[in-house]
Structures are given as C-alpha cells and as structure tokens.
Amino acid sequence: GVSHRYISISPSFDPSKDCGPCAASRLSHKQERRRTEHTMKKTKDRAVKKGQTKLSYYVLHKFDKEYKKVMELADRECPPPQYPPEKKRGRVKKGKERSLIERLMTLKNEVCLFVHDFQVPFDNNQAERDLRNVKTKNKVIGCFRAEHGAQNYLDIMSFLSTGMKHGIGVMESLSAAFAGNGSDDIFAHGFNC
C-alpha cells in the first residue's frame, strides 16, 4: 500500500521549479486532500469505536466522489507539462508535485484502502518501527556473519513484535517461547501460560 507519510510534499519544495503554473494556487488542493483524508480517518475511527467492521456503501461512495473531486482540482491546478521544444528528446519533466498527483490518481485504491478494510492502518508507522530495529542492528554490527544468523535474529524480533502487538510483554513472550509454547498457542487465544 501507499503510506500517507510520503504523500505530503517536503518543506524544501519549490513550486516555481517543480510545477510552475500551479505555484500560486498549490495550497488549495493540498488542503482539500488533507481535509478529505482527515475526515476519512475520523469516520473510520468512530466506526471502529462503535464496533463496526466496515463503513456503509453510502459513506464509501461519498468518500470516493470526494477523493475524485480533490484529484480533479489538483489536476486543474497543476496540469501536466506542455510538450517540449522540438529539439529536446525524451520525456517531459513533470516535477515533484505533478508526479505525486499522478501517483495519487493511479494508486487511489491503495491510498484509500484503510477506509475499505479496517485491518489496514491509516499510515505505515508500525512497519517503519519494525524495520528500525533491523537498521539499527545493521549499523551497530555492520552485518551478520551468516544468513542463518540474520534469519534467527529476524525470527526472534518478529516473535517479540507480534507479542507486543497483542499486548504481551517481551519477558512473557520469551518465557513462553522457552517453555515450549508455540506462537499459535500464545497469540491465537491470548497469553494463557
């Protein structure tokens, strides 16, 4: 899926270089997109609190129309670049903002998946946190001596991470693992050792 973290434009973004004609009005489609995504997230969160497992067809259809409207606004405010002068060859440079708009249009189903499937989070912060341990370990050690050592490390970290996601502490997970309780027994019905 597409992470919402990468959807915002960096602070060093220069509209005059990246998307010339849309420089003066670029905030409006960004603000509309953020407002729409925020509304989608709040609606999903309210539904989860009420114990619902999905949103109604009416609400999903309304969000689809709103997203399409925002993307049409973005397309008008930051149109595709004109054809290059006759002597230039290759693709026309679109700029960061236009490229982002095209990705958001193309990947609409992935961007909005969190509203259609409640198992999908709004962002991918948890996935990034899971990878951070591996990157830190790699920086400290440099590398693993053998592939099976790396695989063992990943298996252990995966086991502990799954335990934490189920509300089970690290020591409890390790104790259960050393006691011979399989991960299926531990995580399927809660921790019952």
Secondary structure, DSSP 8 states (H G I E B T S, - for coil): ---GGGTS--TT--HHHH-GGGTTTHHHHHHHHHHHHHHHHHHHHHHHHTT-SS--HHHHHHHHHHHHHHHHHHHHHS-------TT--S-----HHHHHHHHHHHTHHHHTHHHH-TTS-SS-HHHHHHHHHHHHHHHHH-S-SSHHHHHHHHHHHHHHHHHHHTT--HHHHHHHHHTT--HHHHHHS----
